Amino acid sequence: YLPDQQERLLVATDSRLQNSQQYEWLMSQGFRRSGEQIYRPYCENCQACQSVRVLATDFMPSKSQKRILKKNNAYTSKVTTKLNDAIYYPLYEKYINEVHKDGAMFPATNAQYQSFLTGKLTKQVFIEIWHGDELISVAITDELDDALSAVYTFYHPEYRKSGIGVFSILKQIETAKKMNKPFLYLGYQIDQCKKMNYKNRYFPYQQLNENIWKTVNK
């Protein structure tokens, strides 16, 4: 994520950790998953990657986030537990091949999609956004006992200018509230990386610093 720097990861491989209860504990320690791999940054002289979770029950949208909600109020959202590959994968493929041409996942493949987005560690919910009869965004979200965890969001590139990425996060926060989950984990905030420096804009949130969750208000 940062030029001229290479990440170092701590990976949880013990089979006793490969279940929903232990995964939730690992999440609280700054881990997250990619496919079935559970990991966290483990760099000796760098703390650039900071785990962030939104306090969903206390969240209040900012003025700009309210504008995005208003701008996208014609869209409808749907929460489902069914992974619908027939309509999800074509959208995923379009997103990767048009939005992330310079990324490690380009070009998109079905095998990559399956390994990256599916997991057996815990239950998942899929937050869909529709514009009429057209699916325009999917937020793949893990469901834990006390939280939701944003795994990956992909969307139709033509809706990027409408702030569909932010809109999808707002809908994940809304879903966490409706499910009485105190937290929405957003992954790692990296201030110096344009693709990873947006996660500290949802107040209040908590950031894991030296293994202590510290609350940040506006």
Backbone as a chain_set.jsonl record, in Angstrom:
{"seq": "YLPDQQERLLVATDSRLQNSQQYEWLMSQGFRRSGEQIYRPYCENCQACQSVRVLATDFMPSKSQKRILKKNNAYTSKVTTKLNDAIYYPLYEKYINEVHKDGAMFPATNAQYQSFLTGKLTKQVFIEIWHGDELISVAITDELDDALSAVYTFYHPEYRKSGIGVFSILKQIETAKKMNKPFLYLGYQIDQCKKMNYKNRYFPYQQLNENIWKTVNK", "coords": {"N": [[0.807, -1.213, 0.0], [2.07, 1.184, 0.498], [4.579, 3.082, -1.122], [7.732, 1.607, -1.826], [7.74, 0.126, 0.483], [7.307, -2.903, 2.253], [4.854, -5.173, 3.323], [4.489, -6.912, 6.451], [3.121, -9.741, 7.856], [1.159, -11.171, 10.485], [-0.123, -14.299, 10.84], [-2.954, -16.201, 11.671], [-2.892, -19.469, 12.207], [-3.515, -21.667, 13.739], [-5.651, -24.37, 14.225], [-7.565, -24.284, 16.201], [-8.412, -21.722, 16.24], [-10.012, -21.346, 14.116], [-12.861, -20.712, 13.941], [-16.122, -19.233, 14.474], [-16.428, -17.961, 17.011], [-13.785, -17.644, 18.005], [-12.734, -16.218, 15.903], [-14.092, -13.81, 16.132], [-12.947, -12.876, 18.511], [-10.311, -12.588, 17.622], [-10.716, -10.548, 15.741], [-11.214, -8.437, 17.473], [-8.688, -8.05, 18.334], [-7.393, -6.85, 16.307], [-7.132, -8.337, 13.975], [-8.14, -9.476, 10.683], [-9.873, -11.006, 7.898], [-8.921, -12.558, 4.775], [-10.422, -14.263, 2.418], [-10.035, -17.471, 3.632], [-7.914, -16.929, 5.214], [-6.645, -15.569, 8.175], [-5.4, -12.597, 9.396], [-3.062, -10.042, 10.519], [-1.385, -6.852, 10.366], [2.131, -6.85, 11.013], [4.522, -5.321, 11.486], [7.748, -4.375, 12.425], [8.844, -1.766, 12.733], [6.888, 0.032, 11.999], [3.716, 1.513, 12.125], [1.662, 2.051, 10.423], [-0.706, 0.885, 9.482], [-3.801, 0.895, 10.81], [-6.285, -0.605, 12.69], [-9.758, -0.087, 12.367], [-12.964, 0.567, 13.739], [-16.373, 1.374, 13.454], [-18.519, 2.991, 15.744], [-21.406, 1.864, 15.675], [-24.001, 2.14, 16.803], [-23.951, 4.688, 17.819], [-23.417, 6.304, 15.719], [-23.467, 9.227, 13.695], [-24.296, 10.755, 10.714], [-22.134, 12.858, 8.764], [-22.247, 16.217, 7.331], [-21.541, 16.018, 4.618], [-21.933, 13.293, 4.216], [-24.653, 13.12, 4.665], [-25.502, 14.493, 2.42], [-24.78, 12.683, 0.449], [-26.457, 10.543, 1.094], [-28.906, 11.738, 0.505], [-28.54, 12.291, -2.205], [-28.52, 9.765, -3.274], [-30.982, 8.7, -2.751], [-32.856, 7.546, -4.369], [-32.146, 4.991, -4.813], [-32.512, 1.577, -3.795], [-31.996, -0.557, -0.977], [-31.058, -3.864, 0.0], [-30.895, -6.514, 2.267], [-29.434, -9.625, 2.439], [-28.848, -13.15, 2.987], [-28.061, -14.818, 1.07], [-25.726, -15.796, -1.277], [-25.526, -14.688, -4.376], [-24.247, -15.737, -7.032], [-24.735, -15.605, -9.786], [-25.581, -13.049, -10.463], [-23.868, -11.493, -8.975], [-21.133, -12.015, -9.671], [-20.691, -11.025, -12.393], [-20.915, -8.25, -11.9], [-18.859, -7.868, -10.052], [-16.657, -8.586, -11.666], [-16.731, -6.571, -13.607], [-16.255, -4.346, -11.996], [-13.626, -4.833, -10.926], [-12.109, -4.992, -13.313], [-12.43, -2.493, -14.443], [-12.193, -0.486, -12.496], [-10.005, -1.163, -10.955], [-7.673, -1.557, -12.545], [-4.982, -1.266, -12.203], [-4.393, -2.831, -10.076], [-3.574, -5.662, -7.87], [-5.423, -7.648, -8.236], [-6.309, -7.602, -10.797], [-6.422, -9.21, -13.966], [-9.923, -9.828, -13.252], [-11.037, -13.007, -12.015], [-13.132, -15.921, -11.825], [-12.364, -17.847, -9.965], [-10.687, -16.401, -8.292], [-12.559, -14.589, -7.278], [-14.253, -16.36, -5.84], [-12.48, -17.387, -3.859], [-11.642, -15.088, -2.569], [-13.924, -13.77, -1.601], [-15.689, -15.529, -0.333], [-16.287, -17.337, 2.691], [-15.925, -19.586, 5.465], [-15.732, -19.112, 8.11], [-17.544, -17.605, 9.593], [-20.961, -16.411, 9.733], [-22.418, -14.72, 6.891], [-23.632, -11.633, 5.557], [-25.148, -9.992, 2.795], [-25.174, -6.913, 1.444], [-27.097, -5.429, -0.72], [-27.427, -2.975, -3.298], [-29.758, -1.406, -5.292], [-30.697, 0.025, -8.408], [-33.578, 0.638, -9.532], [-34.293, -2.107, -11.452], [-31.707, -2.875, -11.65], [-28.762, -4.223, -10.329], [-26.389, -2.498, -8.486], [-24.441, -2.362, -6.545], [-22.657, -4.343, -4.159], [-22.088, -5.221, -0.867], [-20.014, -7.269, 0.774], [-20.27, -8.815, 3.812], [-19.229, -9.806, 6.984], [-20.893, -11.448, 9.669], [-20.792, -11.109, 13.069], [-21.135, -11.873, 16.621], [-21.275, -9.436, 18.086], [-20.883, -7.517, 16.175], [-20.635, -6.25, 12.781], [-18.563, -6.928, 9.971], [-16.897, -5.335, 7.451], [-16.051, -6.825, 4.536], [-15.585, -6.773, 1.7], [-16.414, -4.521, -0.903], [-18.037, -4.083, -3.975], [-18.912, -2.376, -6.992], [-20.959, -0.892, -9.608], [-19.093, 0.739, -12.024], [-20.054, 3.092, -13.262], [-21.506, 4.423, -11.367], [-19.829, 5.568, -9.636], [-19.29, 8.319, -9.371], [-21.454, 9.203, -7.967], [-20.923, 8.709, -5.376], [-21.168, 6.071, -4.504], [-19.64, 4.195, -3.12], [-19.228, 5.289, -0.537], [-21.917, 5.493, 0.146], [-22.581, 2.781, 0.298], [-21.107, 1.988, 2.568], [-22.435, 3.526, 4.497], [-24.88, 2.247, 4.434], [-24.136, -0.228, 5.431], [-23.508, 0.489, 8.055], [-26.03, 1.32, 8.875], [-27.359, -1.136, 8.684], [-26.003, -2.598, 10.671], [-26.895, -1.196, 12.928], [-29.655, -1.8, 12.843], [-29.511, -4.503, 13.337], [-28.711, -4.544, 15.881], [-25.975, -4.47, 16.452], [-23.068, -3.394, 17.989], [-20.745, -2.539, 16.634], [-19.139, -1.732, 13.494], [-16.693, -3.136, 11.717], [-14.155, -1.78, 9.726], [-11.745, -2.419, 8.638], [-8.339, -1.656, 7.784], [-7.037, 1.514, 8.374], [-4.996, 3.573, 6.501], [-3.186, 6.256, 6.493], [-1.469, 7.473, 4.598], [-2.065, 6.312, 2.216], [-3.981, 6.558, -0.611], [-6.055, 4.844, -1.386], [-6.764, 3.674, 0.963], [-7.368, 5.451, 3.008], [-9.812, 6.392, 3.921], [-11.332, 5.539, 6.012], [-11.6, 6.682, 8.46], [-13.631, 8.53, 8.644], [-16.1, 8.286, 9.679], [-17.941, 9.021, 12.216], [-18.866, 8.483, 15.696], [-15.746, 6.68, 15.915], [-13.61, 3.86, 16.634], [-10.138, 3.317, 17.086], [-7.547, 0.994, 16.912], [-4.839, 1.135, 18.898], [-1.715, 0.374, 19.96], [-2.775, -1.99, 21.016], [-5.048, -1.115, 22.318], [-8.356, -0.033, 22.169], [-9.246, 3.049, 21.105], [-11.471, 5.705, 21.378], [-12.6, 7.95, 18.91], [-13.967, 11.036, 18.454], [-15.779, 13.586, 16.635]], "CA": [[0.0, 0.0, 0.0], [2.951, 2.338, 0.546], [5.719, 2.889, -2.024], [9.03, 1.208, -1.276], [7.587, -0.565, 1.757], [6.733, -4.241, 2.117], [4.134, -5.53, 4.53], [4.816, -8.125, 7.194], [1.847, -10.159, 8.426], [1.015, -12.239, 11.471], [-1.241, -15.111, 10.342], [-3.488, -17.15, 12.655], [-3.007, -20.762, 11.524], [-3.947, -22.7, 14.681], [-6.996, -24.839, 13.886], [-8.48, -23.916, 17.283], [-8.861, -20.349, 16.003], [-10.775, -21.319, 12.873], [-14.305, -20.79, 14.184], [-16.721, -17.905, 14.586], [-16.172, -17.351, 18.314], [-12.393, -17.224, 18.083], [-12.53, -15.183, 14.888], [-14.564, -12.55, 16.711], [-11.911, -12.423, 19.451], [-9.188, -12.119, 16.821], [-11.093, -9.25, 15.197], [-11.047, -7.439, 18.532], [-7.243, -7.874, 18.506], [-6.862, -6.196, 15.119], [-7.054, -9.231, 12.831], [-9.281, -9.604, 9.778], [-9.659, -12.148, 7.022], [-8.977, -12.523, 3.325], [-10.777, -15.655, 2.2], [-9.953, -18.224, 4.888], [-6.704, -16.53, 5.94], [-6.848, -14.545, 9.193], [-4.095, -11.951, 9.486], [-2.951, -8.644, 10.921], [-0.044, -6.321, 10.108], [3.086, -7.165, 12.077], [5.764, -4.67, 11.067], [8.488, -4.006, 13.627], [9.13, -0.335, 12.859], [5.853, 0.789, 11.287], [2.358, 1.362, 12.642], [0.835, 2.79, 9.465], [-2.005, 0.221, 9.33], [-4.526, 0.967, 12.075], [-7.61, -1.2, 12.624], [-10.801, 0.885, 12.674], [-14.346, 0.094, 13.797], [-17.343, 2.433, 13.695], [-19.488, 2.774, 16.813], [-22.594, 1.924, 14.827], [-25.198, 2.601, 17.506], [-23.797, 6.111, 18.105], [-23.019, 7.006, 14.499], [-24.257, 10.32, 13.134], [-23.666, 11.135, 9.444], [-21.655, 14.229, 8.597], [-22.994, 16.966, 6.32], [-21.264, 15.446, 3.292], [-22.569, 11.979, 4.169], [-26.089, 13.38, 4.496], [-25.713, 14.85, 1.014], [-24.704, 11.446, -0.33], [-27.708, 9.816, 1.345], [-29.964, 12.416, -0.247], [-28.245, 12.144, -3.628], [-28.761, 8.379, -3.679], [-32.207, 8.208, -2.11], [-33.685, 6.808, -5.333], [-31.706, 3.61, -4.815], [-33.043, 0.758, -2.718], [-31.029, -1.517, -0.445], [-31.626, -5.147, 0.416], [-29.964, -7.344, 3.031], [-29.732, -11.032, 2.218], [-27.8, -14.094, 3.379], [-27.828, -15.684, -0.084], [-24.697, -15.36, -2.214], [-26.1, -14.901, -5.707], [-23.126, -15.624, -7.96], [-25.168, -15.341, -11.156], [-25.613, -11.605, -10.69], [-22.762, -10.845, -8.27], [-19.841, -12.101, -10.328], [-20.522, -10.07, -13.501], [-20.686, -6.922, -11.34], [-17.501, -7.922, -9.492], [-15.714, -8.601, -12.783], [-16.745, -5.229, -14.2], [-15.628, -3.447, -11.023], [-12.181, -5.075, -10.892], [-11.482, -4.744, -14.605], [-12.518, -1.088, -14.832], [-11.803, 0.416, -11.406], [-8.721, -1.575, -10.381], [-6.786, -2.07, -13.597], [-3.6, -1.218, -11.739], [-4.31, -3.573, -8.825], [-3.076, -7.035, -7.895], [-6.495, -8.59, -8.574], [-6.619, -7.484, -12.227], [-7.846, -9.203, -14.308], [-10.788, -10.624, -12.39], [-11.353, -14.386, -12.386], [-14.141, -16.501, -10.936], [-11.67, -18.531, -8.867], [-10.269, -15.335, -7.386], [-13.796, -14.115, -6.645], [-14.707, -17.345, -4.86], [-11.548, -17.502, -2.737], [-11.507, -13.812, -1.87], [-15.166, -13.258, -1.017], [-16.438, -16.507, 0.449], [-15.598, -17.817, 3.877], [-16.702, -20.474, 6.332], [-15.449, -18.789, 9.508], [-18.699, -17.025, 10.264], [-22.072, -16.106, 8.834], [-22.258, -13.529, 6.073], [-24.783, -10.96, 4.97], [-24.798, -9.289, 1.569], [-25.977, -5.701, 1.383], [-27.236, -5.082, -2.134], [-28.036, -1.698, -3.658], [-30.408, -1.531, -6.592], [-31.279, 1.174, -9.092], [-34.64, -0.042, -10.25], [-34.048, -3.541, -11.586], [-30.28, -3.103, -11.871], [-27.89, -4.318, -9.162], [-25.282, -1.577, -8.712], [-23.412, -2.491, -5.51], [-22.767, -5.423, -3.179], [-21.138, -5.166, 0.246], [-19.845, -8.56, 1.424], [-20.155, -8.416, 5.214], [-19.262, -10.88, 7.979], [-21.736, -11.201, 10.839], [-20.295, -11.604, 14.342], [-22.126, -11.693, 17.674], [-21.427, -8.041, 18.503], [-20.403, -6.612, 15.137], [-20.5, -6.611, 11.379], [-17.223, -6.628, 9.471], [-16.886, -5.095, 6.009], [-15.025, -7.647, 3.895], [-15.274, -6.208, 0.389], [-17.536, -3.913, -1.611], [-17.817, -3.819, -5.393], [-20.054, -1.627, -7.515], [-20.92, -0.538, -11.028], [-18.223, 1.915, -12.148], [-20.767, 4.298, -13.698], [-22.119, 5.069, -10.205], [-18.754, 6.024, -8.75], [-19.408, 9.757, -9.145], [-22.555, 9.472, -7.032], [-20.488, 8.358, -4.026], [-21.782, 4.784, -4.177], [-18.811, 3.511, -2.119], [-19.611, 5.846, 0.77], [-23.313, 5.106, 0.363], [-22.588, 1.376, 0.71], [-20.669, 1.94, 3.966], [-23.53, 4.053, 5.315], [-25.899, 1.202, 4.517], [-23.617, -1.237, 6.347], [-23.708, 1.032, 9.412], [-27.477, 1.253, 9.119], [-27.701, -2.546, 8.911], [-25.487, -2.95, 11.999], [-27.828, -0.62, 13.904], [-30.899, -2.566, 12.813], [-29.23, -5.831, 13.888], [-28.245, -4.322, 17.261], [-24.544, -4.745, 16.544], [-22.412, -2.149, 18.399], [-19.601, -2.13, 15.821], [-18.877, -2.135, 12.12], [-15.262, -3.122, 11.43], [-13.898, -1.318, 8.363], [-10.428, -2.834, 8.174], [-7.168, -0.878, 8.177], [-6.845, 2.884, 7.926], [-3.601, 3.895, 6.184], [-3.31, 7.679, 6.186], [-0.671, 7.885, 3.442], [-2.498, 5.557, 1.032], [-5.245, 7.125, -1.085], [-7.09, 3.815, -1.457], [-7.032, 3.12, 2.295], [-7.383, 6.511, 4.014], [-11.173, 6.927, 4.01], [-12.096, 4.797, 7.014], [-11.707, 7.475, 9.689], [-14.566, 9.622, 8.365], [-17.42, 7.86, 10.17], [-17.804, 9.304, 13.649], [-17.583, 8.181, 16.326], [-15.128, 5.401, 15.6], [-12.505, 3.461, 17.5], [-8.923, 2.908, 16.396], [-6.71, 0.151, 17.759], [-3.508, 1.724, 19.03], [-0.989, -0.345, 21.007], [-3.713, -2.999, 21.533], [-6.133, -0.476, 23.065], [-9.321, 0.647, 21.312], [-9.424, 4.437, 21.528], [-12.604, 6.327, 20.688], [-12.355, 9.25, 18.265], [-15.167, 11.791, 18.119], [-15.498, 14.666, 15.687]], "C": [[0.845, 1.27, 0.0], [4.168, 2.095, -0.332], [6.988, 2.521, -1.254], [8.929, 0.576, 0.107], [6.888, -1.903, 1.517], [6.081, -4.648, 3.42], [4.674, -6.816, 5.146], [3.558, -8.492, 7.964], [2.027, -11.236, 9.49], [-0.248, -13.0, 11.092], [-1.648, -16.127, 11.399], [-3.749, -18.48, 11.954], [-3.496, -21.885, 12.438], [-5.397, -23.078, 14.381], [-8.026, -24.476, 14.959], [-9.019, -22.501, 17.116], [-9.795, -20.236, 14.8], [-12.264, -21.555, 13.117], [-14.817, -19.39, 14.49], [-16.387, -17.215, 15.902], [-14.749, -16.836, 18.42], [-12.07, -16.14, 17.055], [-12.991, -13.828, 15.408], [-13.545, -11.995, 17.704], [-10.709, -11.89, 18.687], [-9.477, -10.761, 16.187], [-10.877, -8.157, 16.228], [-9.573, -7.166, 18.827], [-6.579, -7.294, 17.253], [-6.675, -7.079, 13.909], [-8.253, -9.008, 11.911], [-8.968, -10.738, 8.809], [-9.62, -11.743, 5.555], [-9.206, -13.963, 2.892], [-10.783, -16.376, 3.532], [-8.739, -17.824, 5.723], [-7.015, -15.379, 6.9], [-5.49, -13.914, 9.488], [-4.212, -10.571, 10.129], [-1.544, -8.149, 10.581], [0.871, -6.572, 11.304], [4.465, -6.625, 11.681], [6.465, -4.095, 12.29], [8.611, -2.498, 13.82], [8.105, 0.533, 12.154], [4.49, 0.47, 11.889], [1.36, 2.051, 11.711], [-0.568, 2.2, 9.326], [-2.71, 0.156, 10.679], [-5.932, 0.406, 11.901], [-8.657, -0.201, 13.116], [-12.159, 0.184, 12.732], [-15.261, 1.261, 14.161], [-18.229, 2.039, 14.87], [-20.875, 2.953, 16.2], [-23.805, 2.512, 15.543], [-25.151, 4.092, 17.807], [-23.522, 6.946, 16.863], [-24.014, 8.072, 14.087], [-23.583, 10.762, 11.837], [-23.248, 12.594, 9.43], [-22.504, 14.936, 7.541], [-22.777, 16.374, 4.931], [-21.905, 14.065, 3.142], [-24.083, 12.106, 4.04], [-26.402, 13.743, 3.047], [-25.682, 13.608, 0.128], [-25.961, 10.603, -0.134], [-28.857, 10.416, 0.538], [-29.792, 12.214, -1.742], [-28.623, 10.764, -4.142], [-30.081, 7.819, -3.144], [-33.147, 7.491, -3.069], [-33.304, 5.331, -5.381], [-32.332, 2.866, -3.64], [-31.978, -0.236, -2.261], [-31.754, -2.754, 0.056], [-30.547, -5.936, 1.134], [-30.37, -8.8, 2.867], [-28.578, -11.891, 2.718], [-27.45, -15.039, 2.233], [-26.799, -15.065, -1.009], [-25.161, -15.711, -3.622], [-25.026, -14.688, -6.775], [-23.548, -15.203, -9.356], [-25.227, -13.854, -11.464], [-24.459, -10.882, -9.995], [-21.477, -10.857, -9.098], [-19.698, -11.155, -11.523], [-20.273, -8.64, -13.009], [-19.277, -6.827, -10.761], [-16.456, -7.82, -10.604], [-15.608, -7.217, -13.416], [-16.018, -4.241, -13.3], [-14.109, -3.607, -11.029], [-11.528, -4.629, -12.202], [-11.537, -3.286, -15.051], [-11.995, -0.141, -13.753], [-10.394, 0.105, -10.902], [-7.799, -2.212, -11.415], [-5.327, -2.121, -13.151], [-3.382, -2.039, -10.476], [-3.854, -5.01, -9.013], [-4.148, -8.037, -8.32], [-6.905, -8.512, -10.043], [-5.796, -8.504, -13.019], [-8.65, -10.117, -13.391], [-10.97, -12.031, -12.94], [-12.387, -14.914, -11.403], [-13.499, -17.193, -9.751], [-11.209, -17.527, -7.823], [-11.459, -14.812, -6.591], [-14.241, -15.069, -5.541], [-13.788, -17.385, -3.644], [-11.489, -16.224, -1.914], [-12.756, -13.449, -1.074], [-15.931, -14.253, -0.171], [-15.614, -16.983, 1.624], [-16.511, -18.65, 4.747], [-16.504, -20.163, 7.809], [-16.676, -18.327, 10.269], [-19.801, -16.778, 9.247], [-21.78, -14.836, 8.052], [-23.61, -12.952, 5.705], [-24.283, -10.165, 3.773], [-25.741, -8.103, 1.433], [-25.967, -5.219, -0.06], [-27.842, -3.687, -2.268], [-28.508, -1.796, -5.097], [-30.848, -0.166, -7.099], [-32.345, 0.621, -10.018], [-34.387, -1.533, -10.258], [-32.574, -3.874, -11.776], [-29.521, -3.142, -10.548], [-26.665, -3.45, -9.402], [-24.189, -1.67, -7.642], [-23.715, -3.689, -4.619], [-21.686, -5.236, -2.125], [-21.123, -6.529, 0.924], [-19.483, -8.285, 2.885], [-20.231, -9.633, 6.122], [-20.147, -10.476, 9.152], [-21.14, -11.895, 12.067], [-21.35, -11.356, 15.407], [-22.361, -10.223, 18.013], [-21.022, -7.049, 17.421], [-20.698, -7.145, 13.745], [-19.088, -6.226, 10.956], [-17.28, -6.506, 7.955], [-15.731, -5.865, 5.379], [-14.611, -7.036, 2.56], [-16.543, -5.653, -0.235], [-17.145, -3.709, -3.066], [-19.089, -3.217, -5.98], [-19.876, -1.328, -8.996], [-20.115, 0.754, -11.186], [-18.946, 3.199, -12.53], [-21.376, 5.072, -12.521], [-21.066, 5.608, -9.228], [-18.897, 7.5, -8.395], [-20.525, 10.115, -8.169], [-22.179, 9.149, -5.594], [-21.024, 7.018, -3.57], [-20.962, 4.006, -3.148], [-19.136, 3.976, -0.714], [-21.026, 5.435, 1.123], [-23.404, 3.664, 0.857], [-22.13, 1.226, 2.165], [-21.768, 2.444, 4.89], [-24.639, 3.019, 5.471], [-25.426, 0.045, 5.403], [-23.781, -0.78, 7.799], [-25.178, 0.952, 9.787], [-27.913, -0.176, 9.426], [-27.223, -3.01, 10.28], [-26.419, -2.425, 13.091], [-29.104, -1.457, 13.996], [-30.729, -3.953, 13.424], [-28.716, -5.763, 15.321], [-26.795, -4.748, 17.461], [-23.831, -3.439, 16.905], [-21.363, -1.634, 17.423], [-19.765, -2.539, 14.352], [-17.379, -2.004, 11.899], [-15.056, -2.742, 9.958], [-12.545, -1.765, 7.823], [-9.356, -1.856, 8.621], [-7.159, 0.5, 7.533], [-5.351, 3.112, 7.708], [-3.595, 5.329, 5.666], [-2.62, 8.077, 4.899], [-1.041, 7.149, 2.16], [-3.885, 6.028, 0.609], [-6.382, 6.104, -1.077], [-7.532, 3.334, -0.075], [-7.135, 4.194, 3.382], [-8.755, 7.15, 4.221], [-11.947, 6.406, 5.227], [-12.251, 5.542, 8.328], [-12.626, 8.673, 9.504], [-15.98, 9.323, 8.87], [-17.404, 7.926, 11.694], [-19.057, 8.914, 14.434], [-17.063, 6.808, 15.867], [-14.057, 5.1, 16.636], [-11.342, 2.98, 16.651], [-8.036, 2.135, 17.368], [-5.283, 0.687, 17.747], [-2.816, 1.088, 20.231], [-1.929, -1.277, 21.779], [-4.801, -2.423, 22.43], [-7.046, 0.235, 22.068], [-9.589, 2.037, 21.877], [-10.502, 5.104, 20.695], [-12.213, 7.7, 20.155], [-13.698, 9.856, 17.892], [-14.8, 12.892, 17.13], [-14.638, 15.743, 16.347]], "O": [[0.385, 2.32, -0.45], [4.739, 1.005, -0.294], [7.268, 3.058, -0.182], [9.924, 0.499, 0.827], [5.991, -2.009, 0.68], [6.665, -4.494, 4.492], [5.23, -7.677, 4.464], [2.986, -7.647, 8.653], [2.914, -12.085, 9.407], [-1.329, -12.414, 11.029], [-0.805, -16.829, 11.957], [-4.71, -18.608, 11.197], [-3.857, -22.955, 11.948], [-6.265, -22.21, 14.293], [-9.217, -24.371, 14.667], [-9.983, -22.123, 17.783], [-10.307, -19.156, 14.504], [-12.853, -22.485, 12.566], [-14.034, -18.472, 14.734], [-16.094, -16.019, 15.917], [-14.526, -15.714, 18.875], [-11.245, -15.261, 17.3], [-12.348, -12.81, 15.149], [-13.304, -10.788, 17.74], [-10.146, -10.86, 19.055], [-8.587, -9.914, 16.103], [-10.408, -7.069, 15.894], [-9.239, -6.18, 19.484], [-5.353, -7.254, 17.154], [-6.117, -6.635, 12.906], [-9.257, -8.423, 12.316], [-7.908, -11.358, 8.898], [-10.199, -10.735, 5.149], [-8.301, -14.793, 2.983], [-11.46, -15.947, 4.466], [-8.559, -18.332, 6.829], [-7.569, -14.354, 6.502], [-4.532, -14.623, 9.798], [-5.302, -10.014, 10.264], [-0.61, -8.948, 10.515], [0.441, -6.514, 12.456], [5.434, -7.374, 11.559], [5.843, -3.407, 13.099], [8.497, -2.004, 14.941], [8.417, 1.653, 11.75], [4.156, -0.69, 12.129], [0.338, 2.569, 12.16], [-1.522, 2.936, 9.077], [-2.27, -0.554, 11.582], [-6.691, 0.887, 11.06], [-8.474, 0.448, 14.146], [-12.471, -0.669, 11.901], [-14.958, 2.039, 15.066], [-18.643, 0.884, 14.98], [-21.438, 4.048, 16.207], [-24.553, 3.294, 14.957], [-26.195, 4.707, 18.028], [-23.406, 8.168, 16.951], [-25.227, 7.866, 14.118], [-22.403, 11.115, 11.857], [-23.914, 13.454, 10.006], [-23.378, 14.322, 6.928], [-23.724, 16.243, 4.156], [-22.368, 13.711, 2.058], [-24.722, 11.288, 3.378], [-27.439, 13.35, 2.51], [-26.457, 13.492, -0.821], [-26.471, 10.015, -1.088], [-29.673, 9.695, -0.036], [-30.764, 11.994, -2.465], [-29.0, 10.608, -5.303], [-30.269, 6.603, -3.094], [-34.131, 6.89, -2.636], [-34.047, 4.513, -5.924], [-32.643, 3.467, -2.612], [-31.163, -0.698, -3.06], [-32.909, -2.693, 0.478], [-29.413, -6.017, 0.663], [-31.516, -9.165, 3.126], [-27.455, -11.407, 2.856], [-26.64, -15.952, 2.399], [-26.975, -13.94, -1.475], [-25.186, -16.879, -4.009], [-24.91, -13.605, -7.348], [-22.797, -14.512, -10.044], [-24.956, -13.438, -12.591], [-24.108, -9.769, -10.388], [-20.805, -9.833, -9.217], [-18.649, -10.523, -11.653], [-19.508, -7.899, -13.626], [-18.586, -5.827, -10.955], [-15.493, -7.062, -10.495], [-14.51, -6.753, -13.723], [-15.257, -3.4, -13.777], [-13.383, -2.617, -11.127], [-10.497, -3.956, -12.182], [-10.782, -2.879, -15.933], [-11.414, 0.897, -14.071], [-9.674, 1.006, -10.473], [-7.221, -3.273, -11.181], [-4.539, -2.919, -13.659], [-2.316, -1.964, -9.864], [-3.757, -5.514, -10.132], [-3.823, -9.154, -8.721], [-7.761, -9.278, -10.485], [-4.599, -8.65, -12.773], [-8.112, -11.068, -12.823], [-11.049, -12.236, -14.151], [-12.504, -14.415, -10.284], [-14.03, -17.136, -8.642], [-11.324, -17.767, -6.621], [-11.372, -14.618, -5.378], [-14.567, -14.637, -4.435], [-14.269, -17.414, -2.511], [-11.307, -16.272, -0.697], [-12.653, -12.881, 0.013], [-16.759, -13.846, 0.645], [-14.386, -17.027, 1.557], [-17.725, -18.448, 4.765], [-17.04, -20.861, 8.669], [-16.83, -18.624, 11.454], [-19.591, -16.923, 8.042], [-21.002, -13.986, 8.486], [-24.597, -13.673, 5.559], [-23.135, -9.722, 3.744], [-26.956, -8.27, 1.321], [-24.976, -4.68, -0.552], [-28.665, -3.275, -1.451], [-27.77, -2.207, -5.992], [-31.306, 0.684, -6.335], [-32.061, 0.193, -11.136], [-34.278, -2.158, -9.203], [-32.226, -5.027, -12.035], [-29.618, -2.217, -9.741], [-25.968, -3.629, -10.4], [-23.11, -1.106, -7.824], [-24.874, -4.008, -4.357], [-20.507, -5.107, -2.452], [-22.095, -6.912, 1.574], [-18.498, -7.6, 3.162], [-21.184, -10.407, 6.046], [-20.153, -9.32, 9.575], [-21.004, -13.118, 12.094], [-22.356, -10.7, 15.137], [-23.502, -9.804, 18.205], [-20.835, -5.866, 17.708], [-20.973, -8.33, 13.558], [-18.492, -5.308, 11.518], [-17.66, -7.448, 7.259], [-14.566, -5.585, 5.661], [-13.426, -6.809, 2.317], [-17.617, -6.243, -0.111], [-16.053, -3.221, -3.36], [-20.196, -3.508, -5.528], [-18.793, -1.49, -9.558], [-20.428, 1.757, -10.544], [-18.502, 4.287, -12.163], [-21.722, 6.244, -12.664], [-21.396, 6.047, -8.126], [-18.655, 7.892, -7.253], [-20.536, 11.212, -7.609], [-23.002, 9.289, -4.689], [-21.307, 6.833, -2.386], [-21.528, 3.231, -2.377], [-19.302, 3.163, 0.195], [-21.307, 5.069, 2.264], [-24.212, 3.357, 1.734], [-22.697, 0.429, 2.913], [-22.008, 1.861, 5.947], [-25.265, 2.931, 6.527], [-26.246, -0.597, 6.06], [-24.151, -1.572, 8.666], [-25.519, 0.557, 10.901], [-28.734, -0.405, 10.315], [-27.938, -3.729, 10.977], [-26.699, -3.126, 14.064], [-29.571, -1.779, 15.089], [-31.679, -4.519, 13.965], [-28.336, -6.777, 15.906], [-26.432, -5.308, 18.495], [-23.981, -2.455, 16.181], [-21.106, -0.431, 17.375], [-20.419, -3.527, 14.02], [-16.845, -0.895, 11.893], [-15.691, -3.302, 9.064], [-12.233, -1.51, 6.66], [-9.446, -1.287, 9.709], [-7.261, 0.636, 6.314], [-4.54, 2.877, 8.604], [-3.964, 5.577, 4.518], [-3.123, 8.933, 4.172], [-0.398, 7.341, 1.128], [-4.847, 5.914, 1.369], [-7.53, 6.448, -0.796], [-8.556, 2.662, 0.049], [-7.002, 3.878, 4.564], [-8.854, 8.302, 4.643], [-13.094, 6.795, 5.443], [-12.963, 5.08, 9.219], [-12.428, 9.714, 10.131], [-16.932, 10.024, 8.528], [-16.923, 7.015, 12.369], [-20.172, 8.999, 13.918], [-17.827, 5.919, 15.491], [-13.654, 5.968, 17.409], [-11.532, 2.322, 15.629], [-7.806, 2.567, 18.497], [-4.613, 0.688, 16.715], [-3.26, 1.237, 21.369], [-1.893, -1.349, 23.007], [-5.411, -3.15, 23.213], [-6.582, 1.006, 21.229], [-10.097, 2.18, 22.99], [-10.46, 5.077, 19.465], [-11.584, 8.5, 20.847], [-14.467, 9.278, 17.124], [-13.623, 13.093, 16.831], [-14.296, 16.737, 15.708]]}, "num_chains": 1, "name": "protein.A"}
